[in-house]
Amino acid sequence: MVMKDAGKRSAKREETRRRLTRAAQRLFAEQGFERTTVNEIAAAAGLSRRTFFHYFEAKEDVVLSRFDDIERALLDAIRTAPPVMPILEVAERAVLAALDQLDEEEAQSIERLKRDTPALRVRDRGKYERLEHAIAGALAERVGADAVDLRTRLDAMLLTGVLRVGHEGFSGAAASGEPFQAYLRQVVATLDAGLRPAPLQEGHDATA
């Protein structure tokens, strides 16, 4: 009974959070980020200003809250990836799972807001820096390594980069009609090619 009640409370909190997020996104699209107030967001969601601050510290956090859903999906995909899977395959799998949380319209809206709002760009950079540490922890958990191990830290940086480039190209790929899976495979293949030694040109002596 206790677990059932806890589940109901969690579902209610998530629905309230979604109401605030949807209301904010609609207002941001209609009148711009800077001109939208916390009071307006709360009112549009049918909630109080006090309730808003139970869920978000500032209106910037409403925009980037979807990043929390992306992060959960990403870390779950990393932890459940087979330990023998190469890191670039882990990256592709995890980023696909993460960005499956967004649809094209929402992704385009978030990207426009970040592009046009300096405060959001600063928050966004901070999110990626924090996420890199979380990814290192998930990678370490997956293979039984240490999160501060040099290889783990480098793999975390690589995976964060794939996510960032993938996220930034998500709406563009959709707008051009290119399936996101194909776009992400191109990102991973380009990175893989860059990590491999360049082939020797004909007539070139490697020992010279």
C-alpha positions in Angstrom: 0.0 0.0 0.0 2.9 2.4 0.9 4.6 1.6 -2.5 1.3 2.2 -4.3 0.8 5.6 -2.6 4.4 6.5 -3.4 3.9 5.6 -7.0 0.7 7.8 -7.2 2.6 10.8 -5.6 5.4 10.4 -8.1 3.0 10.2 -11.0 1.2 13.3 -9.7 4.5 15.2 -9.3 5.5 14.3 -12.9 2.2 15.4 -14.3 2.4 18.7 -12.5 6.0 19.2 -13.8 4.7 18.4 -17.3 1.9 20.9 -17.0 4.3 23.7 -16.1 6.7 22.7 -18.9 3.9 22.7 -21.5 2.5 26.0 -20.3 6.0 27.6 -20.3 6.9 26.3 -23.8 3.6 27.7 -25.2 4.1 31.1 -23.6 7.8 31.3 -24.7 6.7 30.5 -28.3 4.0 33.1 -28.2 5.6 36.1 -26.5 9.3 35.2 -26.1 11.4 34.0 -23.2 12.3 37.4 -21.7 8.8 38.7 -21.7 7.3 35.7 -20.0 7.1 35.7 -16.2 7.0 32.9 -13.7 3.5 34.2 -12.6 2.2 33.8 -16.2 3.6 30.3 -16.5 2.0 29.2 -13.2 -1.3 30.8 -14.1 -1.3 29.2 -17.6 -0.8 25.8 -15.9 -3.6 26.5 -13.4 -1.1 26.4 -10.5 0.3 28.9 -8.0 3.6 30.7 -8.1 4.6 28.8 -5.0 4.0 25.5 -6.7 6.2 26.6 -9.6 9.1 27.1 -7.2 8.5 23.6 -5.8 9.6 22.2 -9.2 11.9 24.8 -10.7 14.3 27.4 -9.3 13.9 29.7 -12.3 12.2 29.9 -15.7 15.5 28.9 -17.4 15.2 25.5 -15.6 11.8 24.9 -17.3 13.4 25.0 -20.7 16.2 22.7 -19.8 14.1 20.4 -17.7 13.6 18.1 -20.7 17.4 17.5 -20.4 16.6 15.6 -17.2 14.6 13.1 -19.2 17.3 12.9 -21.8 19.9 12.3 -19.1 17.9 9.5 -17.4 17.5 7.6 -20.7 21.1 8.2 -21.7 22.5 6.8 -18.4 20.2 3.8 -18.4 21.3 2.9 -21.9 25.0 3.2 -20.9 24.6 1.0 -17.8 22.7 -1.7 -19.7 25.1 -1.8 -22.7 27.2 -5.1 -22.8 30.6 -4.5 -21.2 32.3 -5.7 -24.4 30.5 -3.3 -26.7 32.9 -0.7 -28.2 32.5 2.8 -26.8 31.3 4.3 -30.1 28.5 1.7 -30.3 27.6 2.5 -26.7 27.5 6.2 -27.7 25.2 5.6 -30.7 22.9 3.4 -28.7 22.7 5.8 -25.7 22.2 8.9 -27.7 19.4 7.3 -29.8 17.7 6.3 -26.6 18.2 9.8 -25.1 16.9 11.8 -28.0 14.0 9.5 -28.5 12.6 11.5 -25.5 12.1 14.6 -27.8 10.0 15.2 -30.9 11.0 17.4 -33.8 8.8 20.4 -32.8 9.9 20.4 -29.2 13.6 20.1 -30.2 13.3 23.0 -32.6 11.6 25.1 -29.9 14.3 24.4 -27.4 17.1 25.1 -29.8 15.6 28.4 -30.8 15.2 29.5 -27.2 18.9 28.5 -26.4 20.1 30.3 -29.6 18.2 33.5 -28.7 18.8 33.6 -24.9 22.3 34.0 -23.5 21.3 32.9 -20.0 20.0 29.6 -21.4 23.2 29.0 -23.4 25.2 29.4 -20.1 23.0 27.0 -18.3 23.2 24.6 -21.2 27.0 24.5 -21.1 26.8 23.8 -17.3 24.4 20.9 -17.9 26.9 19.2 -20.3 29.8 19.7 -17.9 27.8 18.0 -15.1 26.5 15.3 -17.4 30.0 14.3 -18.3 30.7 13.3 -14.7 27.5 11.3 -14.6 28.4 9.5 -17.8 31.8 8.7 -16.4 30.0 7.1 -13.4 27.7 5.1 -15.6 30.6 3.9 -17.8 32.5 2.9 -14.7 29.5 1.0 -13.3 29.1 -0.8 -16.6 32.6 -2.3 -16.7 33.5 -2.3 -13.0 36.1 0.5 -13.4 36.9 3.7 -11.5 35.0 6.8 -12.6 38.3 8.8 -12.4 40.2 6.2 -14.5 41.8 8.0 -17.4 40.2 5.8 -20.0 36.8 6.2 -18.4 37.1 10.0 -18.3 38.1 10.1 -22.0 35.3 7.8 -23.0 32.9 10.1 -21.1 34.2 13.1 -22.9 33.7 11.3 -26.2 30.2 10.2 -25.5 29.2 13.7 -24.2 30.5 15.1 -27.5 28.4 12.7 -29.6 25.3 13.6 -27.5 26.0 17.3 -27.9 26.5 17.1 -31.7 23.6 14.8 -32.0 21.3 17.0 -30.0 22.3 20.1 -31.9 21.7 18.3 -35.3 18.4 16.6 -34.2 16.0 19.2 -35.5 18.1 20.0 -38.6 18.1 16.4 -39.6 14.4 16.2 -39.2 13.8 19.4 -41.2 15.9 18.1 -44.1 14.0 14.8 -44.1 17.1 12.8 -43.0 16.3 10.1 -40.5 18.0 11.0 -37.2 19.4 7.5 -37.0 21.2 8.0 -40.3 22.5 11.4 -39.1 23.8 10.0 -35.9 25.5 7.1 -37.7 27.3 9.7 -39.8 28.4 11.5 -36.7 29.8 8.3 -35.1 31.4 7.2 -38.4 33.1 10.6 -38.8 34.4 10.4 -35.2 35.6 6.8 -35.7 37.5 7.8 -38.9 39.1 10.6 -37.0 40.3 8.3 -34.3 41.9 5.8 -36.6 45.5 6.3 -38.0 45.5 7.9 -41.4 46.3 5.4 -44.2 49.8 5.7 -45.6 50.0 7.3 -49.0 51.5 5.3 -51.8 55.2 5.6 -51.9 55.4 7.0 -48.3 57.9 5.4 -46.0 56.4 5.2 -42.4 60.0 5.0 -41.0 61.3 8.1 -42.8 
